[in-house]
Amino acid sequence: MRQIGDSKSTQPRVGRHIAGIMPNKEIRMNGKKVLRSLPLWQSLLFFGIPGAIMYFGFYVGGPYFAERGNVFIGTALPLTGTCALIFIIALVLFRLEGNEMTWPSFQERFRLHAPKKKDWIWIIGVFFAIQILEAILVFSGISLKAIPFFRVPDFVPFPINPDKGTTIPPTEFLGVVLKGAWWMIPYWFVHLFFNIFGEEFIWRGYILPRQELSYGKWTWIINGLLWGFLFHAFMKWNFIGMLPEILLTPWIAQKTKSTWASIFTHGIGNLIILGVILPGIIG
């Protein structure tokens, strides 16, 4: 990628951008499409609007369906539905930039390049760091949910509600009695697809490169905090506990310049959940 500008100023400005000292406002991708910086107000909208939809669906739809005996719909609809929505939005934004619907164009814009061999050391390290740090910070949710504003509503099921589902293996998941509920396996794969690819395509594939033009080397902090505190506002009792994931996931994506890196660190943890619920389904 090269910067727009005259030949005299290109080299030093690119150098300062790479160092994160003076971010660029726009760059060309493959010498064709212009990638523009993302102002903070647009970042707030990109993270905030889906977050508001999720929050509304969770806190309005959740109690509504719980009162009618269908906790699963009240939970799965906002969770999976919102993730499916942002997956579609990511594709629409890709086309609105004038990109061609080809794999090379898609791969370039969303940074779907395979990480280098040396990057896998960082990626695997980040994955385990997230698991360890989140386990250490479990206590934070206990303290935070004692505050009325951060209290976990009674309708919230396991595994979102830390007060429920303490048996191993769990007997319920998202309000569903697991024994014999084999349909939960295809559902979880569908949810996993939209959850991981929807979030990573839009947050790290589409937004992160544009934010880098505004915030340089500190982009991962802005991206992570907006991802955690706006999009995941519905899980406000877990604001502290989720910090390792919401900060390290964009960090590894920015460091490796590969969205596959964040897809791995974000997705493997959610895939492990299948191994947790499978014994309960078998009964």
C-alpha positions, 0 to 999 in steps of 0.5 A: 500500500502507498500513500497519496501525495507527491513523490517528495513527501511519500517516503518520510510520511509513510515511515512516520505512519508505520511508527504510529507517530503521525497517522495518515488520513487516507491510503490507496489499496492496490493502487486503486481504491482509497481507504479513508480514516475513520473519525471517532464519531463514525466509530461510535456509530459503527459500534454503538448502533449494533450495540444498542440493537443488542441491548434493546433486544436483550433487555426488552425481548429477553423478559418478554420471551422469558415470561412466555416460557421461551428463554432461548428465543429471548436470548438467541434472537438478539445474540445471533440476530445482531451478529448476522446483521453486522455480517451483512453490514460488513458485506454492504460496506465492502460494496459501498467502497466500490470493491469488486465481489472477488476473493482477491479484493475481499481478501485484501480489504478484510486482511484475510491473509494467512499469518506468517509462521512467526506470528503464530507464536504470538497468536497462540500466546494471546489465546492462552493469555486471554484464557488465563487472565479472564480466569483470574478476573472472574472475581471482578464480576462478583463485585461489579454485579453487586452494584444495582446498575450492573446487576445480572437480570434474573431472566439471563440464562447460562452461560451469560449469567455467571450465577447459573449453570454451575453443574459440570457438565451443564444441564441447561444452555441458553434456557434449553434443557440439554439432554437430547437437544441435538439441534443445539449443535447445528444452532451453535455452529450457525451462531459461531459463524455469524458471531466470529465472522460477523464481528471480525469482518466488521470490527477488525477487517473493515473498521480497524484498518481505517482507524489505524489511519487516525490512531496509528499504533494505539488503534487496538485500544480504541477498537477494543474499548469500543467493541467491549463497552458499546457492542457488549454493553448488554453484558455490563457486569462483565466489563472488567472480566472481558478486558483481556479479550477485548484488548488483546484480540484487536492487538493481535489483529493489528500486530499481524495485519491479519484478521485470521489472527483475531478470528482464531483467538476470538473463535477457538474459545467459543468453539470450546463451548461446544465441548462443554455442552456436548456431554449435557446433550448426550446425558 
